Amino acid sequence: MLDPAPAITSLVPSSSSAGNGPLSLTINGSDLQAGMVALWDGNSLGTVTFNDSGQVTSSVPAGFLTRGKDAVSVRSLDGSTSNGLTFTVNPNATLSQLNPSVRTAGTGSFTLSVTGTNFPPGSELRF
């Protein structure tokens, strides 16, 4: 008799920025087993670390973390594959313009305008 197919219910974290990694990914669900394999868009991440039947962890190499949405699933020892959950990889922020781009030291405070793309909410500019 085959074991029940694994099911996954959440990923922690469920998103990251492009290029971050390696990333430790916790996969929560049911009927998870020692020795199963985590899949990233169908590509093996390798054997998971078994915590219990409701949780496993896997390492995601930086090379897998590129822009877009990826499906994460697990494959059990008998070959059955779980449902997939979406992991979102956010593109890196890019600066394209600073205004003013030059300032003389000691002339007091000023407002700096920053132009670019892919700034996530809560972004901070640091010198």
N, C-alpha and C positions, 0 to 999 in steps of 0.2 A: 504494500500500500504506500502511495506517495504521501509525503508530508504536505500540509496545506501550503499553497503558494504564499510567499512573503508579500506583505503590503507595507508601503511606507506612507507616513502621515505628515512628516515635517522634516525640514533640513535646517541645521543650525551651524553656521549662518546660512541664509537663503540668498545672499548676494555678496559681491565683493567688487573691488576695482580691478581692471585689467592689469595683468602682470604681477599682482600680489601672489605670493606663494613661496614655498608650498603652504597650502592651507589645510588645517585639520577640519574635516567635515563630519558632523554628527548626524546620523541618519536614524530617525525615530520611526517606529512602526510596530508591526506584529509578525509573529512567526519568523523572526530573524534568527539566523543560525551561525555558529562558528564555522569558518571555512568558506563562507559565501564570498562572492566577488561584487564589488561596487562597480557600476557602469556609468560612464559620462558620455552621453550621446552614443551609447552602444559600445564605446571603447573601454576596455578594462582599466580600472584604477588599481587593481590588485586585490588580494585578499584583505577583508576588513578586520579590524580589531573588534572582537566580540565582547560587548559589555553585559548584555542579557538579551532575552528574546524580544525585547522592545527597543533595543538600541545597539547600534554598531558605529564605529568611526572609521574613516578612511582619510588618506592623505591625497590632496589634489595638487599635482605639480603646477608650477607657475605657467608652464607652456599650455596647459589646458584653459587657463583663465584669460581668454580673449573676449572681445566685445560680443554681446548678444545674450541670448537665452539658451540654456543647455538643459537637457533632460537627464536627471539622475535617477537611477534605479539600482536594484540589486538582483543578482542571480543566485539561486540556491544550489546546493550540491547536486540535486536531481535535475537541474537545468531549467526549472521554472523561474520566470522573471517577474518581478513586482511591477506595479504601476510606476509611472515616472512622475517626478515632481520637477518643477522648473527652478533652476538656479540662474540668477541674473548676474551677468558680468557687466558692470558699468564702465564706459570708456574713461580713460584718464583725462583730467582737466588739462587744457592747453591755453597758455597765455599768448595773446597775439599783439597786444598793445598796452603801454603804460602812458598815462597822460597826467602830469608832465613826465617826460622821459629823462629829464635832467633837472637837478635842483642844487643850488649852492648851499654848502654846509653852513649852519648857523643862522639861516634866514627865517627861522620860526616854523610854526606848523603850517600844513597845507593839506588839501584834499587830493588824494591820488585816485584816478579812475583807472580801473582795470578792465580790459576787454579780452574775451576769450570764449572758449566753448567747454561744455560738459562740466560746469561747476555744479556739484551736488548741493542740495539744501544744507545750510549751515557751514559752508566753506569759509575758511579763514585764509587771509593773505599774510604770510610771514616773511620777514627779511632775515 
